[in-house]
Amino acid sequence: MFDLRLPAGLLFTLIGLLLAGFGVVSPAEIYRRSFGLNVNLAWGLVVLAFGLVMLGAAWRARRRALSDR
């Protein structure tokens, strides 16, 4: 059975890594408009966490399905 959590988790994890990585290497001057808050890093970590939760849920479902056999 196809579990949508796996590709969605991979996609969100990849996008979160890219966004957080950009937030780490980008200059601080571009965050003046957002009161000095590194929005790319913050949201990159949020998206990364969501992707990892989705991957964890897919992994748990797969383990549960294999143990029920």
N, C-alpha and C positions, 0 to 999 in steps of 0.2 A: 504494500500500500504506500502511496506517495504522501510524504509528510511535508507540508509547505513550510514548516518551521526551519528545516535545514537550509534551503536556498535563501530564505528571508534572513535567517541568522547570519549566513555567510555574507550576504549583501550588506547588511547593516554593520557587521563587524569590519568589513573592508572600508566602507564609507567613513565609519567612526575613526578608524586608524588614519586614514588620509586626512580627515578634517583636524584631528588632534595633532597629527604631525605637522600640518601647516600652521596650526596655532603655536606650536613650540618654536618653529624656525622663523616665523614672521616678525617683523620689527614692531616694537611697542607703539610707534607713532600712529599706526593705523587704527589703534583702539582708543584714541582720544574722544571720538564721537560717542563711544559707549562707556564713558566715564572711567576709562582705563581698564575695563573688564575685558579679558581675552575671550571674546565670545566664541571664536573658533575652537579654542582648546576646551572650553566648558561644554559646549554642545557636542564636540567630538567625543568627549568622555561619556556623555549621556547616551549618544547613539551607539558607541562601542559597548557600553554596559547592556543596553537593550539587545544588541546583537548577540552578546555572550549569553544572556538569559534565554534567548530563542534557541541558540545552539545547545545549551544545557537541557532545555525542555525536549528538544528533538532527540538528544542522546539518551535521556531517561526513557522516553517513549520507545525508542528502539531496543534498549536493554530489557524493558518490561515485556515487549512483544516477543523478544527472543527467549526470555525465561518462561513465557506461557506456552511455548511449543512442547 
